[in-house]
Amino acid sequence: MGVSAGKDAQTRGKLVTGYYLDDEATGLDALRERLEATDLIPSQKPLLDGIEDKMTALQRAGIASVADLRAALKSKKSLATLSKTSGIDLNYLQLLRRTVNGFFPKPRALREFEWLKSSLIERLESAGIKNTRQLFEAASRDVSAFAKKTGANPKKLEEVFELSDLSRVQWVSPTFARTLVAAGVSSAAAVAKADPEALFEAIAKANQGAKFYKGKVGLRDVRRLVSAAAYVP
């Protein structure tokens, strides 16, 4: 399968979805399966040590979902409490917190997309839309209708929506979202469906021509990107 977004633009207005993975509906078994299936970076590898026993210990401590886990790991105090009640080492829980938080990328301020016209950003901000999550949730039902509501140029708003959609994927910065669009991928769903090797080549070609960023994104990184996109609703 190639990297084309296909009919994404045609069907997007008919679909309504959350910005993030539904952490309340995601259980610890699903989290374990994701960690085991992910090509973790070296510093995250310790998460796999005795992972089944640790997830069982968390469940016994009253953690039933990823939402419960995120809440229990939110502060130093609650993290220490969970370590005591579950019997899981504090360092393990700190690593788990950093890794799980990475599954929920912080929304990016629209002003971080510096190449977009300031007049468009100002128009959106005047409508209360200041970041990618707000834009995605406001326009995911119907981009054209939201453009009409705000008075924004429909084509330009579609561009911002695509960037906001792609920003839901772990590791995707504003600059890399722009690169993905130039590579022919305009949604998180399209990234998830892409062939990693084809996407790798398309990204390299897009960046070679436009010089969006310095350095190189490797094939292994692209494989991780495609894998992460599969968990985006």
C-alpha positions in Angstrom: 0.0 0.0 0.0 1.3 3.4 -0.9 1.2 6.7 1.1 -1.7 8.4 -0.6 -4.5 9.7 1.7 -7.0 8.2 -0.7 -10.6 9.2 0.1 -9.7 10.7 3.5 -10.7 14.2 2.5 -14.0 13.0 1.1 -15.0 10.9 4.1 -13.5 13.0 6.9 -16.6 15.1 7.4 -18.7 12.0 7.9 -16.6 10.8 10.8 -16.4 12.1 14.4 -13.6 10.8 16.6 -11.7 11.8 19.7 -8.3 13.6 19.5 -6.7 10.9 21.6 -6.9 7.2 22.2 -9.8 6.5 24.6 -7.8 5.8 27.8 -10.9 5.0 29.8 -11.8 2.2 27.3 -8.2 0.9 27.1 -7.4 -1.8 29.6 -4.0 -2.8 31.0 -4.0 -5.9 28.8 -4.2 -3.7 25.7 -1.4 -1.5 27.1 0.8 -4.6 27.7 0.2 -5.8 24.2 1.1 -2.4 22.8 4.3 -2.2 24.7 5.2 -5.8 23.7 4.4 -5.0 20.0 6.3 -1.7 19.9 9.9 -1.3 18.8 10.9 0.4 22.1 13.9 2.6 22.3 16.7 1.2 24.5 15.8 3.3 27.6 12.3 1.9 27.5 13.3 -1.8 27.2 13.1 -2.4 31.0 9.3 -2.0 30.7 9.1 -5.5 29.3 10.9 -7.1 32.3 8.2 -9.1 34.0 5.5 -7.0 32.4 2.7 -9.5 32.8 3.3 -9.8 36.5 3.5 -6.0 36.8 0.2 -5.4 35.0 -1.4 -8.0 37.2 0.0 -6.1 40.3 -1.5 -2.9 39.0 -4.9 -4.4 38.5 -4.8 -5.8 42.0 -4.0 -2.2 43.2 -7.2 -1.0 41.6 -5.9 0.1 38.2 -8.4 -1.1 35.5 -7.6 1.2 32.6 -5.0 3.5 31.1 -7.0 6.4 32.4 -6.7 5.0 35.9 -3.0 4.5 35.4 -2.4 8.0 34.1 -4.2 9.4 37.1 -2.3 7.3 39.6 1.1 8.3 38.0 0.3 12.0 37.7 2.0 13.3 40.8 5.0 12.2 42.9 2.8 11.5 45.8 0.3 9.4 43.9 3.1 7.6 42.1 4.8 6.7 45.4 1.5 5.5 46.8 1.0 3.2 43.8 4.5 1.9 44.2 3.7 1.0 47.8 0.3 -0.6 47.1 1.4 -2.5 44.0 4.9 -3.5 45.1 6.3 -2.2 41.8 9.6 -0.4 41.9 9.3 3.4 41.7 11.8 3.7 38.9 9.7 1.3 36.8 6.6 3.3 37.4 8.4 6.6 36.5 9.5 5.0 33.2 6.0 3.7 32.6 4.6 7.2 33.2 7.0 8.8 30.6 6.2 6.2 28.0 2.5 6.2 28.5 2.4 10.1 28.4 4.2 9.9 25.1 1.1 8.1 23.7 -0.9 11.3 24.3 1.1 14.1 22.5 0.4 17.6 23.9 -1.6 19.7 21.5 0.5 22.1 19.4 -0.3 25.8 19.4 -1.4 26.9 15.9 1.2 29.6 16.0 3.9 26.9 16.0 3.0 26.4 12.3 5.0 29.5 11.5 4.5 29.2 7.7 0.7 29.6 7.9 -0.7 33.1 7.3 -1.1 35.0 10.6 -4.5 36.3 9.4 -5.8 32.8 9.4 -4.4 32.0 12.8 -5.8 35.2 14.2 -9.2 34.4 12.8 -9.2 31.0 14.4 -8.0 32.4 17.7 -10.8 34.9 17.7 -13.1 31.9 17.4 -11.4 30.3 20.5 -9.3 27.9 18.5 -5.7 28.2 19.6 -4.2 24.7 19.3 -4.4 21.5 17.2 -6.8 19.7 19.6 -9.3 22.5 19.6 -9.2 22.8 15.8 -9.5 19.0 15.3 -12.4 18.7 17.7 -14.2 21.7 16.3 -13.8 20.8 12.6 -13.7 17.0 12.5 -17.5 16.7 11.9 -17.4 19.0 8.8 -14.4 21.2 7.9 -16.4 23.1 5.3 -19.1 24.0 7.7 -16.6 25.2 10.3 -14.8 27.3 7.6 -18.2 28.9 6.9 -18.8 29.5 10.6 -15.5 31.2 11.2 -15.2 32.9 7.8 -11.9 31.1 7.1 -10.8 30.1 3.6 -12.0 26.5 3.3 -8.9 25.3 1.4 -6.6 27.0 4.0 -8.6 25.6 6.9 -8.4 22.1 5.4 -4.6 22.5 5.4 -4.6 23.4 9.1 -7.0 20.5 9.9 -4.7 18.0 8.2 -1.7 19.3 10.2 -3.8 19.1 13.4 -4.9 15.5 12.5 -1.2 14.5 11.9 -0.2 16.1 15.2 -2.1 13.5 17.1 0.5 10.9 16.1 3.4 10.4 18.6 6.6 12.3 17.6 5.0 14.4 14.9 6.1 18.0 15.3 4.6 20.9 13.3 7.6 20.7 10.9 7.2 17.0 10.5 3.5 17.3 10.0 4.2 19.7 7.1 6.7 17.1 5.7 4.2 14.3 5.8 1.6 16.4 3.9 4.3 17.2 1.3 5.0 13.4 1.2 1.3 12.8 0.2 0.0 11.8 3.7 -2.7 14.1 5.1 -4.1 12.2 8.1 -3.2 10.0 11.0 -5.3 7.2 9.4 -3.2 7.5 6.2 0.0 7.2 8.2 -1.3 4.0 9.8 -2.2 2.5 6.5 1.1 3.5 4.7 3.8 1.0 3.7 6.8 2.1 5.9 9.3 1.7 3.1 7.2 3.7 0.7 6.6 6.4 3.3 10.3 6.5 4.2 11.1 7.2 0.6 8.3 9.8 0.2 9.5 11.6 3.3 13.1 11.7 2.2 12.1 13.0 -1.3 9.8 15.7 0.1 12.5 16.9 2.5 15.2 16.8 -0.1 13.3 19.2 -2.2 11.9 21.6 0.4 14.5 21.2 3.2 12.0 21.2 5.9 14.5 19.9 8.4 18.2 18.9 8.8 19.4 15.4 9.4 17.7 12.2 8.4 14.6 10.2 9.5 15.5 6.5 9.3 13.4 3.6 8.2 13.2 2.3 11.7 11.8 5.7 12.9 9.2 5.6 10.1 8.2 2.0 11.1 7.7 3.3 14.7 5.7 6.2 13.3 3.3 3.9 11.3 2.9 1.7 14.4 2.1 4.6 16.7 -0.4 6.0 14.1 -2.3 2.7 14.3 -3.4 3.6 17.9 -4.8 7.0 17.0 -8.6 7.0 16.8 
